[in-house]
Amino acid sequence: MLPEVKKDATRRINRIAGQVGGIQKMIEEDRYCVDVLNQIAAVRSALDQLGVQMLTGHLESCVLGADECKHHDLLEEVRVSLSRFLK
């Protein structure tokens, strides 16, 4: 995994873990169901974006090779397409 991808993935997963902890607290506090569902939707979206990041990082470093800079536009197209699809 490329170092910059790893750093960003770690940041994202830490944020997601905090969000999940917040959902757990909301449930324990018997918060309004719609508010909990909104937070669940936010976590799902964050996980989808982490997945897109991991997939495009994998394509860049493992499938194409880190030195294949000429494919940058193609990788960006894959990233954007997946992000739109998952919304």
Beta strands, then each sheet from edge to edge (+ up, - down):
end
